[in-house]
Amino acid sequence: MTTQAIIDVIDDNSDIRRMLELVLTANGFNVRTHESAQTFLGTQRSAEPRLLILDVRMPGMTGPELYSRLRDQGENHPVIFMSGECLPHETANILSSKPIAFLWKPFNTQQLLEAIEQGFQQLAMTS
């Protein structure tokens, strides 16, 4: 499953995108990065299973707003949210959407890989 599924990283910080792409590619994952929710929505998305890694705070459309929009459109992808700062009510709203994980930046690679594995297990159960 992990080699066929796509991990979409959506974060406005180019350093975070680059770091995640390097780490995840080195671990054998198929990774695509996007600088914004709008950029992600504008790409042609294939039918392969996917997992989303979403930054919470981005200009334009936030990660939670993107996730809500995708769910409203019938796209129910496992999601990992990440943030360097988040208000308590934002955190509560995010956790109510039942993400695979909510990671506080900076997070360690092992936390991320464990969350990804949980996401791929969820994908396997829905396939």
Summary of the structure (lengths in Angstrom):
residues: 127
radius of gyration: 13.3
end to end distance: 9.9
largest distance: 36.0
contacts: 376
relative contact order: 0.18
helix: 43%
strand: 20%
